[in-house]
Amino acid sequence: MRILAINGSPRKDGNTAKLLKEITKDHVDVDLDYFDLNDLKVKDCQACYFCKKNDACAIKDDMQLLYKKLREADALVLGAPVFFGVETANTRAFIDRLYALLAFGDGPGKYVPRLKGGKLAISFVSCRNGKGKEVYANIKDRQFAMWSNLGFKNVHTYVIAGATPQGNILELVDAQDMVNQCQKLLEG
Ligand SMILES: Cc1cc2nc3c(=O)[nH]c(=O)nc-3n(C[C@H](O)[C@H](O)[C@H](O)COP(=O)(O)O)c2cc1C
């Protein structure tokens, strides 16, 4: 199993990183690539539509490495904090650049995914708001639809609420449940 784990928080040991590390630790026969988006240069999608005429993105930045890792991976695990109601800006940039993994389909709004192999997608956001599961349900649903549209076959999305910057996110019951579920998913 090849896993691509991506931390969309600027904090390398923050809530998102703790969850990502817990989910991906101690798996046997796993080849893990772990990236902090904050260390990478991933420019915003320029809407040039080069990717609709070519199976590639025209922007030559660190996203090229992430495309390669994503093509090779069996599973993607993406975590991000909620900043002002949405994923962090670098996570948004990463997500927008995934548009290059879609070819135009037959008719408006129709796309054909270029990713192969029935990959697993796990993504989560964490937020301070104790009611975040309801308030940010839109993020969970949007991410679910996005991974499905991109051709992932096994998709799991989560919101972990009540995650304060100083607290231990691993003590939250919802976080523990998510970690257990994801560990099982990654064990196949
Ligand atoms: C700039 C900024 C904006 C934030 N906006 C929200 C928000 O809109 N809703 C929320 O519930 N939490 C918000 N938070 C809290 C974080 O989402 C939360 O503590 C998260 O778990 C932090 O993850 P990290 O430690 O991986 O960075 C915000 C934090 C920061 C720094």
The ligand as an ORCA input file, in Angstrom:
! r2SCAN-3c Opt
* xyz 0 1
  C      -6.787     31.964     11.088
  C      -7.632     30.941     11.796
  C      -8.979     30.848     11.478
  C      -9.771     29.876     12.078
  N     -11.081     29.811     11.725
  C     -11.867     28.876     12.306
  C     -13.244     28.794     11.941
  O     -13.748     29.501     11.085
  N     -14.002     27.868     12.581
  C     -13.494     27.038     13.556
  O     -14.246     26.242     14.109
  N     -12.176     27.075     13.891
  C     -11.351     27.975     13.275
  N     -10.017     28.028     13.615
  C      -9.464     27.018     14.555
  C      -8.767     25.850     13.828
  O      -9.484     25.409     12.691
  C      -8.623     24.623     14.741
  O      -8.071     24.932     15.996
  C      -7.795     23.540     14.049
  O      -7.939     22.312     14.730
  C      -6.309     23.891     13.988
  O      -5.607     22.868     13.332
  P      -4.011     22.850     13.281
  O      -3.533     22.775     14.709
  O      -3.668     21.637     12.502
  O      -3.595     24.107     12.592
  C      -9.207     28.989     13.042
  C      -7.836     29.113     13.363
  C      -7.069     30.073     12.748
  C      -5.594     30.182     13.095
*
